[in-house]
Amino acid sequence: RNTYSHFLCLSACYRDAAMVSDALLDDVERSRLDFAVPYALVSGALASAGMRKWSAAHRQLDSALAGAHASHDSFAEQMCYAARVRAFAHQAKHRSALAVEVPPLRDALPFIRAEAHFARAIVLAVVGRVDEARALADEVRDRLSEAAAAEGATVTELIERFVREGLATAAHPGIV
């Protein structure tokens, strides 16, 4: 359900995503799978942000981050970071987005490193710090190419399109 909720958010089906993440949170709590609570909360936060329920989104992210810290789950912590940056960007609070403390990413999985860097890169591009945004995008491209050498060209094309579209839609913070 977590992946499905994220997909629904990416498809701008925020109400459906919220229902799926609520059901996921119920399942997680009923099954006492405490390690999964931060993931369900991040899904809910993304859905809340998409519906412009900013306070709810940030409360869910606060709870998710607390759970990630308590369980020493660096992946969940990194997801919280990316989601928080995206939520602030969605609100057009770019300074707040850039002020969010970047968690350690040195040993992060390529996917979450890409997510975290892309979230930040889009905000940097929107505020005119394009060189920094490109540097992050280049780092992500290089890391993803290393992780998936056979698909390197595809990854590069995707990243370039993502950055290009991010720059093209900078006037529309709801897209981030």
N, C-alpha and C positions, 0 to 999 in steps of 0.2 A: 504493500500500500504506500510505502514511503516514496518509491520511485514513481508510482502512478500519480501521487499528489504533486510531486515536483513537475512531472510532465504536464499536468493540468495547469499549474502555475505558468509554465512556459507557453502554454496555449491560451493564456489569459482567461481560463475558466476558474476564476478564483473562488466562487461559491462552492463549486463541486470539489475543488481542492481542499477547501476548509472542511467540508463534510468528510472527505476521505481521511484527512489528517486527524480529525476528531475521533473517527472510528479507529484509526490506528492507535491513538493515544489510549482509548478505552481498552483495546486489545492488549497493549503493552502493560497497562496498569493491572488489568485483570490477570494477566499471565505472570506478573511480577518480573518482567524483563526490564529492570531499571536502566540497564545500559542503553536501551533503545529510546528512552524518554527524550533526550536532547534532539534526536533525529526527528521524532514526531513533532516536537515543539518548533523546530526550524521549518518544517513543512507548513505548520499552522501559521507561523510568522510570515512566511512568504505569501501565503494566501491572504492574511490580514492586510499586509502592505499593498497587495494588489487591489484590495477593496477600499484602500485609503483609511484603514483603521489603524492609524499610526501608533497610538498608545498601546493597543492590544499587540501589535507586531513587536514593539520594543519590550513589552512585558514578557512575551513568549521567548524572545531572544535572551533576555536577562535570565529567565528560568533555565533555558537550554544551556547557556554558558555556565551557570552554576552547576548544573548536572554534569557537564563535560569536565569541569574542574574537579568535582567531587570524585568522578570515576577515572580521572587521569586519562581522558580520551582526547588525545591531540587532534584526531581527525574531526571529531564533533566540534572541538574548539575552533578549528580552521573553517568548518562549515558555518559556524556562528558568525565568525568574522566576515566572511563573504556575504552572508545574508544581511548583516547589519549595514555593511557598506552599501549594498543594493537598496536596502530600505531607506537609508538617508538619501541616496541618489534619487530614488523614486519620489521623495519629498522635495527634491531640489535643494537639499541641505548639504551642499558639496563640501563646505568647510568641515562640517560635522563628520561627513563620510571619510574625509582624509585624516581626521583626528583620531579615528578609531585605531587603537593599538594593534599593530600587525602581530599575530602570534608567530612563534617560531615555525618557519616553513622549510628549513634546511633538509629535514628528513621526511618531508611530506610526500605523499603519493603524488604522481604527476597530475592526476585529475584535480585534486583539491588545490594543489599549488596553482594550476591554471585557473580554476574558479576564483581563487583569492586574488591573483594578479589581474585577471580580467576585470573583476569588479572594481578594483582600484584604478586600473588603466582607463576605464571608461570615464570615471570621475576626473582623473587628471586631464584627459583630452577635453572634456567639457569645460574645464576651467582654464584651458589654454596652455596647459603644461604638456604639450604634444610630444616633445622629445622624451620626457619621462615615461609617458604612456607607451611610446614606441619601444623604449628600452625594456619595459615589462613584457610587452607583447613578444619582442624578440627572444627574451629569456624563456617565455612559455613555449614558443615555437621550437626553440632549441631543445628544451627538456622533453617536450612531447615527441619530437622527431627521434630523440635518443630512445625513448620508451617504445615507440612504434615506428622503427626505421622504415619498414616496408610501406607505411602509410604517410611518410614524412611530407610528401608533396600535397597530399590531401589535407593534412593537418595545417600546413602552411597556408594553403588557399582558404581554409575555413577561418583561420585566425585573421588573415588579411581582410577577408570579407566582414568578419565580426567587427574589427577595428574601424573599417571604412563605414559600415552601417552605423556603428556607435557614434562616429563623428558626424555622419549625415543626420542623425536623429537627435543631436545634442539639444536642440530646442524643444524636444519632447521628452522630459524626464520620466514620464510614466512608462516609457518603453524599456528603461533600464531594469 
